Amino acid sequence: MDAKILPASEVLSVVVVGLGHIAAKHAVVLAKHPRLRIVATVDPLLSKRTGSFVGLSDDVIHGTDLGAVLNMLDAQVEANQRLVLVATPNGTHISLARVAVECGWHVLIEKPMGLDPVGCVKLVDFARRRGHVLAVAMQNRFGWAARTLKSVVDLGRLGELRMVQIECFWNRDEKYYSASKWRGTRDLDGGVLFTQFSHFIDLLLWLLGRPEDFSLLASNQAHPGLELDHDTGVLSMRWSTGMLGTMAYTTAAPPGRAVSGFTLWGSEAGVRLTGQYMDRLEWFSPGGALLPESEFPVLMGAAGSPVSPISGSSVDLSPSDSMSRAGVPPGNTQYLMWDHLCGVILDQQPLLLPPEEAMEVVRFIHDIHQIHMGHSSV
């Protein structure tokens, strides 16, 4: 990893909490982006940095206690240039984010925001009262394909929405779960909807809103040793408009490339979001023809002006020059998300990852589990 400390002027100083697999992916972007620098790392289980973080400069602080590290940095980092990345097990997200906010730092939480919807509500309110940005890494929203699909839905280009079908066929074997003791546990992992598939729940709620009725059929097909009750499920949904939907998901698929898809059918046409990184769109025309991206209908507003990639936003999310200079592919949604957070914190741009929407993802997954176990929805 290219780990150099950039000048502090107009640069977002980042403290990385949790030095596992996900944090390493974020660190690649942090090392390449010209407006980001890592100033500290924290891991309660590691007295020294390991893996890709070993190459960081000695000037980058490391510790096992987040509060203590942030107190050390208090006089070194400008108040409006601080951000903590929480990339720890799911069940620890809320408590660590609260420590960061209490110490005066903005926060980006790796998905999900947490496992407890009540705790999420309290965290969002706490960050708002303190005046700090609280965001969750739902980076799939920043891809061209997802943003175009959002515009298609908001503009009514599919006609009356009638059906949504989501497929998530992944493999997580015993090696995956044995690599980290928290994986597969009820209190720290929370289940496959939280850990593997919350991005798809986020897209579902972002595009279509919360369904009025839903139920789950589920089973544990390949992971009998886990605390969690299922690795495979079929979620059935109905909206107040009469639209129906299903989400079929599993971590018990055969080893190999994951298969994911998000298909919407309306009275006028259909559209499918697919690809390994959910970065491809397929348009099903009224005549039944499947049109590739190059022939996708041009999205124009009522006055003939181009529609913003994200509904209601005037923020330009097109690939920046910094992406080209850093050698980052234009479709790298994680880079685009971090680029956006730089604009939010350093340039006072509007936040396109509202914590209330990330909180709703947690609440919906929690309610799915509750109904499946025979309890009432919250």
C-alpha positions, 0 to 999 in steps of 0.5 A: 500500500502506498502510504504517505502523509499528505499536507494537512491543508484542505485534507480530511484526516482519517482514523481507521478503527478495525484493521481487518479485510474491509478496512484494508479495502478502504485504505487503498482509496485513502492512500490514493485520494489527494484529499485524504490521509490516515493519521491513526489506526485503532484496533482493540485486539492488535497492539501493533499494525498487521497486514497492509497497514504495516507499511504506514509511516511511523508518524501515523499513531496506533492504539487499542483505545479509540478515545485515547487516540482521539484525545492525542490527536485533538490538538493536531487536527483541525476540528473541521477536518476530522473523520473516524472510519469504523470498520469493526464487527457489526455489533460494535459500530454504534458504541465506537461511533458514539465515542468518535462523535463525543470526541468531536469527530465526523464518522463513516461507519462500514455497513450496517450502522449497527444491529439494534434499531433503537441504538441507531436512533439514539446515535443519529440524534446524538450526532445531529445534536453535536453537529457532526456528519454521520454516514454509513458506507452504502457506496453502491448508491454512487455507481452510474448504474444504480444512480440511473436506475434511481432516476428511471424510477423517480421519473416513472419511465417504467410506468406503474411499478408491478414487480421487483425481483432481487437475487443474491447467490453467494458462497461463504465457506467454513474458512471464511467463518473460522478466519474471524471469531465474530463472524456468524455470531448473533451479537457481533455479526447479526446474520447474512442480511446485515453482513452480506446483503444490507447493500441490497436492502438499502437499494430496495428501500432507496428505490421503492420505499418500505413494503407494507407487508413482508414475510420470510422463508428461511433455512440453514443449509450449509453452516450448521455450527453458526449461532445464526438461524439461517444462511438462505432465505426468500423474502416476499413483499407487497407494497400499498400500490399492489406491487409485489417483490421477492428477494432470494439470497444465500451464502450457501451457493457453490464456490465461485463468482457471486451472482447478484441482480435487481430487476424491476418490472413496470407496465411500460418496460423493465430494467435490470441492475446486474454485474459483479459490482452491480455496475451494469444495466439492461433495459427491457423495451416495451417490444420485449427487446433487451437493449444494452447500456449504449442504447439506454434511454436518455434521461431528460427532465421536463424542461429538456435539461439532463436529470441529476444522477441522484434524484433531488441532488445538484452535486456532480458525481461524475468521475473526478480528475483525481481518479484518473491521476490516481489510476482508479477506475471510473466505476470505483464506487468506494472512491466516489463515496469517499470523494463525496465525503470530502466534499461534504466535510471540507466544502459543505456540500449536502450529504447524500448518505442520510443517516436516517436512511441507513438507520431504516435499513437496520430497522427493516432487517430487524423487523424481518427477523422479528416477524420470522421468529413470530414476534410483532414488527417494531 
